[in-house]
Amino acid sequence: MPVAEHVPAAVARTVSPPAPARRRNPGPATAVVVIAPWSLTIALGLWGIRRQNTLWGDESVTYLLAHRDLSQIWLTAQHVDLVHALYYAVMHELYGLFGGGLLTLRLPSVLAMSVAASGVGLVGLRLAGPRAGLLAGLVFPLLPQVQKYAQEGRSYAMVCALVTWATHALVTGVPHRARWRWAVYGSTMLLACLLHEFAVLALVAHGVTLVVSRVPRPVLKAWSAAAVGVVAGLLPPAICSAGQSGQVAWIDGPVRLRYLLIVAVVGVACARVPLGVRGPVRLSALAVPILVLPGLLLLIASLVKPLFVDRYVLYSNIGIALLLGARMDYFHRRQRSSRNAWLAAVAVLAALVPPSVSLRTPQSRSNDVTAIAAAVRKEGRPGDGLLYLSGRQRILTAANPEDTRFLTDLALAQDPVSSNTLAGVELPAREIAARMLAFDRIVVVRAAGAHSLTSPQEQAKTSTLRRHFRAYGTTHVHGARVTVYVREHDP
């Protein structure tokens, strides 16, 4: 007789295997982690998106090149800005669909950053749970640097979104060796690098994450194959763009390094407590490298040639958002009362209000090309000469051609479009000086903080002004000064 028949029913009920635990449906939590950060980023992005209907210099370059034909964009990229050529092509297509206004210029960045915020939330959910993921996704769009570039008509928000989702593909692909997962990771990273080459520094951070996490060898081999593919795809445009390094000659030292230093210190401090043990890698092992390494590598490269600009590693904000979100979740779990947490959150939000308002003014950028062009229109008279002390400064008014229509550009030999350049081709120095002497009034534009004028054309302009003209009046606008010079005729 089977032994089971001698077991009393009560005992049988006691020793019988328990019913499998009911698994909670992660769907609602995932939806909140995706939608809440996305919605907050959209709201912040739309707030003051027109920035008083002004442009700044880099955005005016996007505006001008995106209005050119694709063939012209490609020809221009042979001379300058190859690193942004793909972005200009994307914006050209968007202009063709939705028109070429300010909203079309900036909305793609708002949408890209909102997608990045959702991706940050999902990475946090994967590595530290729903609450940490939600908090990380909500912190991300509140960061001042994220708010700034979410409203800028440049490629950096798109690059940040792609790196974020490549990071998500990394943490979801670590437990697996399926080729398609790593193909998604590699193609996403490659697209980010083609939009801006310095996205490749995130690839280095991902590699460090995997090594520190001691992932299985097959996973490391799969990542290595994807990384080799990314580098191979990036290498040809990177070699070509290396010949255009003169366009970053304006960088004479680290630009806005303080922000990165502050968030790096805060992030490392947050990582000192145990954060998130749910995923295939520790959250701190992912977040700290992507926060610190790209900027550090760019600073090291700057010892040879100055290259560090904060926006080039905008995606580093992924790391600080994840660390802050996980740290707040840790704090919430350790505190019996959430009163202090709420007070701290309100204090932080109140502190963010002034910089958030400031970022939506023209003064938050290094110049205001709309104001510069308006000053030229105001000071100039029909028939006056127009002179840019540096030819590259022609882009300061190029987006507003109506403001300079009645003036004669004294140095221009070939316009930017026909020459497939950003600022056109200038005449030889002697011809510029001769043309200047044919005018009694010249409106001169010089960018604030401009580099020393060393080319023959630039020296001819300044020496002719000094010898034969006197300054009649100067208008200072954000990022430049506009001076009217009057000819002093010999007695």
C-alpha positions in Angstrom: 0.0 0.0 0.0 1.4 3.4 -0.9 2.8 5.4 1.9 0.7 8.4 0.9 -2.4 6.5 1.9 -1.3 6.4 5.6 -0.7 10.2 5.8 -3.6 11.9 7.5 -5.4 14.5 5.5 -4.5 17.4 7.8 -0.8 16.4 7.6 -1.1 16.0 3.8 -2.4 19.5 3.6 0.5 20.7 5.7 3.3 19.1 3.7 1.8 19.6 0.3 3.8 22.0 -1.9 2.5 25.6 -1.6 0.7 27.1 -4.5 3.0 29.1 -6.7 3.1 32.7 -5.7 1.0 35.0 -7.8 3.3 37.1 -10.0 2.4 40.7 -10.1 1.7 42.1 -13.5 4.5 44.6 -14.3 2.4 46.2 -17.1 0.9 49.1 -15.2 4.2 50.0 -13.4 6.0 49.9 -16.7 3.4 52.1 -18.3 3.8 54.7 -15.6 7.6 54.6 -15.8 7.3 55.3 -19.5 4.5 57.8 -19.7 5.2 60.0 -16.6 8.8 61.1 -17.6 7.7 61.4 -21.2 4.8 63.8 -20.3 7.0 65.9 -17.9 9.7 66.3 -20.6 7.1 67.3 -23.2 5.6 69.9 -20.8 9.0 71.4 -19.9 10.1 71.3 -23.5 7.0 73.2 -24.8 7.3 75.8 -22.0 9.0 78.8 -23.6 10.1 76.9 -26.6 10.2 79.9 -28.9 12.6 81.7 -26.5 11.1 85.1 -27.5 11.4 84.2 -31.2 15.2 84.3 -31.2 17.9 82.1 -32.6 21.5 81.7 -31.5 24.5 81.1 -33.8 24.6 77.3 -33.8 20.9 77.1 -34.4 21.1 79.5 -37.2 23.6 77.1 -38.9 21.1 74.3 -38.6 18.4 76.6 -40.0 20.5 77.6 -43.0 21.9 74.2 -43.9 18.6 72.4 -43.4 17.1 74.7 -46.0 19.6 73.6 -48.6 19.1 70.6 -50.9 20.5 67.3 -49.8 23.2 67.5 -52.5 24.2 70.9 -51.2 24.4 69.6 -47.7 26.6 66.8 -48.8 28.9 69.2 -50.8 29.1 71.6 -47.8 30.0 68.7 -45.5 33.1 68.1 -47.7 34.4 71.4 -46.4 32.9 71.9 -42.9 30.5 70.3 -40.4 30.7 66.8 -41.6 30.1 65.7 -38.0 26.6 67.2 -38.2 25.8 66.3 -41.8 23.3 63.5 -41.0 21.5 65.7 -38.6 21.2 68.5 -41.2 19.8 65.9 -43.6 17.2 64.8 -41.1 16.2 68.4 -40.4 16.0 69.0 -44.2 13.4 66.3 -44.5 11.4 67.6 -41.5 11.4 71.1 -42.9 10.0 69.7 -46.1 7.2 68.0 -44.2 6.3 70.6 -41.6 7.8 73.9 -42.7 10.9 75.7 -41.7 9.9 77.7 -38.6 11.2 77.8 -35.0 8.9 75.0 -33.8 10.1 72.6 -36.5 13.6 73.5 -35.6 13.2 72.7 -31.9 10.4 70.2 -31.5 12.5 67.3 -32.7 14.8 67.9 -29.8 11.9 68.1 -27.4 10.5 64.8 -28.6 14.0 63.1 -28.6 14.6 64.2 -25.0 11.2 62.9 -24.0 12.0 59.5 -25.5 15.3 59.6 -23.6 13.5 60.3 -20.3 11.3 57.2 -20.9 14.4 55.2 -21.6 16.1 56.4 -18.4 13.0 55.3 -16.5 13.0 51.8 -18.0 16.7 51.4 -17.3 16.1 52.3 -13.7 13.2 50.0 -13.5 15.3 47.2 -14.9 18.1 47.7 -12.5 16.5 49.0 -9.3 12.7 48.6 -9.5 9.6 50.6 -10.5 9.9 53.4 -8.0 13.6 54.0 -8.6 12.9 53.9 -12.4 10.1 56.4 -12.1 12.1 58.7 -10.0 15.1 58.5 -12.3 12.9 59.2 -15.3 11.3 62.3 -13.6 14.7 63.6 -12.4 16.2 63.5 -15.9 14.1 66.2 -17.6 14.5 68.5 -14.5 18.3 68.6 -14.9 19.2 72.1 -16.2 21.5 70.8 -19.0 18.7 68.5 -20.2 16.2 71.3 -20.2 18.6 73.5 -22.1 19.3 71.1 -25.0 15.8 69.8 -25.1 14.9 73.2 -26.6 17.8 73.6 -29.0 17.9 73.0 -32.7 21.0 70.8 -32.7 21.7 67.1 -32.7 22.6 66.6 -29.0 19.1 65.6 -27.8 18.8 63.0 -30.5 22.2 61.6 -29.6 21.2 61.5 -26.0 18.0 59.6 -26.8 19.9 57.0 -28.9 22.6 56.5 -26.3 19.8 56.0 -23.7 18.1 53.4 -25.7 21.4 51.7 -26.6 22.0 51.5 -22.8 18.6 50.0 -22.4 19.4 47.4 -25.1 22.7 46.7 -23.2 21.1 45.9 -19.9 18.3 43.8 -21.5 20.8 42.0 -23.6 23.3 41.1 -20.9 21.6 37.9 -19.8 21.2 36.8 -23.5 23.4 35.9 -26.4 20.7 36.4 -29.1 22.3 38.1 -32.0 19.3 40.3 -32.8 19.6 41.9 -29.3 23.2 42.9 -29.9 22.4 44.0 -33.5 19.8 46.4 -32.0 22.4 47.7 -29.5 25.1 48.1 -32.2 22.9 49.8 -34.8 21.5 52.2 -32.2 25.0 53.1 -31.0 26.2 53.5 -34.5 23.4 55.9 -35.4 24.2 58.0 -32.3 27.9 58.1 -33.4 27.0 59.2 -36.9 24.9 62.0 -35.5 27.8 63.1 -33.3 31.2 61.3 -33.2 31.8 61.8 -29.5 28.9 59.4 -28.7 31.5 56.7 -29.1 32.7 57.6 -25.7 29.5 56.1 -24.3 30.6 52.8 -25.9 33.7 52.9 -23.8 31.6 53.4 -20.7 29.4 50.5 -21.6 32.5 48.3 -22.0 33.7 49.3 -18.5 30.3 48.4 -17.1 30.4 44.9 -18.5 34.0 44.3 -17.3 33.3 45.6 -13.8 30.1 43.5 -13.7 32.0 40.4 -14.6 29.5 39.3 -17.2 29.9 35.8 -18.8 32.5 35.6 -21.5 30.0 34.9 -24.3 28.1 38.1 -23.4 31.4 40.1 -23.4 32.3 38.6 -26.8 28.8 39.6 -28.2 29.3 43.2 -27.0 32.8 43.3 -28.4 31.5 42.2 -31.8 28.9 45.0 -31.7 31.5 47.5 -30.6 33.8 46.6 -33.4 30.9 47.1 -35.8 30.2 50.5 -34.4 33.8 51.6 -34.6 34.2 50.3 -38.2 31.1 52.2 -39.3 32.3 55.4 -37.6 35.9 55.3 -38.8 35.4 56.6 -42.3 33.5 59.8 -41.4 35.7 60.3 -38.4 38.9 60.2 -40.5 37.3 62.7 -43.0 36.1 65.1 -40.3 39.5 65.1 -38.7 40.6 67.3 -41.5 37.9 69.9 -40.5 39.3 70.3 -37.0 39.7 74.0 -37.6 36.0 74.5 -37.0 36.5 73.9 -33.3 39.5 76.3 -33.1 37.2 78.5 -31.0 37.6 76.1 -28.1 40.6 77.4 -26.1 39.8 75.5 -22.9 37.1 73.4 -21.2 33.7 74.9 -21.9 31.2 74.7 -18.9 33.2 72.1 -17.1 31.8 73.1 -13.7 28.4 71.4 -14.3 30.0 68.1 -15.1 32.2 68.3 -12.1 29.3 69.0 -9.8 27.1 66.2 -11.1 30.0 63.8 -11.1 30.7 64.5 -7.4 27.0 64.2 -6.5 26.7 60.9 -8.5 29.7 59.3 -6.9 28.4 60.3 -3.5 25.0 58.6 -4.3 26.8 55.5 -5.5 28.4 54.9 -2.1 25.2 53.3 -0.8 23.8 50.0 -2.2 21.6 50.9 -5.2 19.6 48.4 -7.1 20.4 44.7 -7.2 17.6 43.5 -9.5 19.2 43.5 -12.9 22.0 41.7 -14.6 24.4 44.5 -13.6 24.5 46.8 -10.6 23.0 50.2 -11.2 26.1 52.0 -10.0 28.3 49.9 -12.2 26.3 51.2 -15.2 25.6 54.8 -14.1 29.0 55.9 -12.7 31.0 55.0 -15.9 28.5 56.8 -18.2 28.4 59.8 -15.9 32.2 60.1 -15.5 34.1 58.4 -18.3 33.0 60.3 -21.4 33.8 63.7 -19.9 37.0 62.5 -18.4 38.2 61.0 -21.7 37.3 64.2 -23.5 39.3 66.2 -21.0 42.3 63.9 -21.5 42.0 64.4 -25.2 41.9 68.2 -24.6 45.5 68.0 -23.3 46.5 67.5 -26.9 43.8 69.7 -28.5 41.1 71.5 -26.7 37.8 69.7 -27.3 35.8 69.7 -24.1 32.3 71.2 -24.4 29.6 70.1 -22.0 27.0 69.4 -24.7 29.3 66.9 -26.5 28.7 64.5 -23.6 25.1 65.5 -22.8 24.2 61.8 -22.5 26.3 61.7 -19.2 23.1 63.0 -17.6 21.7 59.5 -17.9 24.1 58.5 -15.2 23.3 61.2 -12.7 19.5 60.7 -13.2 19.8 57.0 -12.5 21.9 57.5 -9.4 19.6 60.2 -8.0 16.5 58.2 -8.7 17.9 55.1 -7.0 19.2 57.2 -4.1 15.8 58.7 -3.5 14.2 55.3 -3.6 16.8 54.0 -1.1 16.1 57.0 1.2 12.3 56.4 0.9 12.7 52.8 1.9 14.9 53.6 4.9 12.7 56.4 6.3 9.7 55.6 8.4 8.3 59.0 7.7 8.3 60.5 4.2 7.8 64.1 5.5 11.5 64.9 5.3 11.7 63.4 1.8 8.8 65.6 0.6 10.4 68.7 2.2 13.7 68.0 0.4 11.9 67.4 -2.9 10.0 70.7 -2.6 13.2 72.6 -1.7 15.0 71.1 -4.8 12.2 72.0 -7.1 12.1 75.5 -5.8 15.8 75.9 -6.3 15.4 74.7 -10.0 12.8 77.4 -10.8 15.2 80.3 -11.4 17.6 78.4 -13.7 14.7 76.9 -15.5 13.2 80.3 -16.2 16.6 81.7 -17.2 17.2 78.9 -19.7 14.1 80.1 -21.7 15.6 83.6 -22.4 17.9 84.6 -25.2 20.6 85.5 -22.7 20.9 81.8 -21.8 22.9 81.2 -25.0 26.2 82.8 -26.0 24.7 85.1 -28.6 21.4 86.2 -30.1 21.6 86.3 -33.9 18.1 87.7 -34.1 19.1 90.8 -32.1 22.4 91.1 -33.9 20.7 91.2 -37.3 18.1 93.7 -36.0 20.9 96.0 -34.8 22.5 95.9 -38.2 19.2 96.9 -39.8 18.7 99.7 -37.3 22.2 101.2 -37.7 22.6 100.7 -41.4 21.3 102.9 -44.2 20.6 101.8 -47.7 23.8 101.8 -49.7 26.1 101.5 -46.6 28.9 98.9 -46.6 28.7 95.9 -44.4 31.8 94.3 -42.9 32.3 91.2 -40.7 35.7 91.5 -39.1 35.9 87.7 -39.3 34.3 86.0 -42.3 33.0 83.2 -40.1 30.9 85.8 -38.3 28.7 86.2 -41.4 26.4 83.5 -40.0 25.4 85.9 -37.2 23.0 87.6 -39.7 22.7 85.0 -42.4 19.4 83.6 -41.0 17.8 87.1 -41.3 18.8 88.2 -44.8 16.1 90.9 -44.9 18.0 92.8 -42.2 21.0 93.2 -44.5 19.3 93.4 -47.9 20.1 97.1 -48.5 23.7 96.9 -47.4 26.8 95.8 -49.5 28.9 93.0 -48.1 32.3 94.4 -48.8 34.4 91.3 -48.4 32.2 88.6 -50.0 33.4 87.1 -53.2 31.1 84.1 -53.3 28.0 83.6 -51.2 27.6 80.6 -48.8 25.1 78.6 -50.9 27.0 78.7 -54.2 30.3 78.1 -52.5 29.0 75.2 -50.4 30.3 76.7 -47.2 28.9 78.1 -44.0 30.0 81.7 -44.4 31.0 82.2 -48.1 34.3 82.9 -49.7 36.0 86.3 -49.2 38.0 88.5 -51.6 41.7 88.8 -51.3 42.9 91.4 -48.7 43.8 94.1 -51.2 40.4 94.0 -52.9 38.7 94.2 -49.6 40.6 97.3 -48.6 40.0 98.9 -52.0 36.2 98.3 -51.7 36.1 99.7 -48.2 37.7 103.0 -49.5 34.8 103.4 -51.9 32.3 103.8 -49.1 31.7 106.7 -46.7 29.8 104.6 -44.1 30.5 101.0 -43.1 28.5 98.9 -40.6 31.0 96.6 -38.9 30.0 93.4 -37.0 32.3 91.7 -34.5 31.4 88.9 -32.2 31.9 89.3 -28.5 35.0 87.4 -27.3 36.1 86.9 -30.9 39.5 85.4 -31.6 42.5 87.5 -32.6 42.3 88.7 -36.2 45.3 87.1 -37.9 44.3 86.3 -41.5 45.4 88.7 -44.3 41.7 89.6 -44.9 41.1 90.3 -41.2 44.2 92.4 -40.9 43.3 94.4 -44.0 39.9 95.2 -42.6 41.2 96.4 -39.2 44.1 98.4 -40.6 41.9 100.1 -43.2 39.3 101.0 -40.6 42.0 102.4 -38.3 43.7 104.5 -41.0 40.8 105.9 -42.9 37.6 105.7 -40.8 36.5 106.7 -37.3 33.9 105.0 -35.1 30.7 107.0 -35.1 28.7 104.8 -32.7 28.5 101.3 -31.3 25.5 99.2 -30.4 26.1 96.4 -28.0 23.8 93.4 -28.3 24.0 89.9 -26.8 27.0 88.2 -28.3 28.3 91.0 -30.6 28.8 94.7 -31.1 27.7 96.6 -34.2 29.7 99.7 -35.0 29.1 102.4 -37.6 32.4 103.7 -39.1 32.5 107.0 -41.1 35.1 107.8 -43.7 37.6 110.5 -42.8 38.5 112.2 -46.1 42.0 113.7 -46.5 42.0 117.5 -46.6 
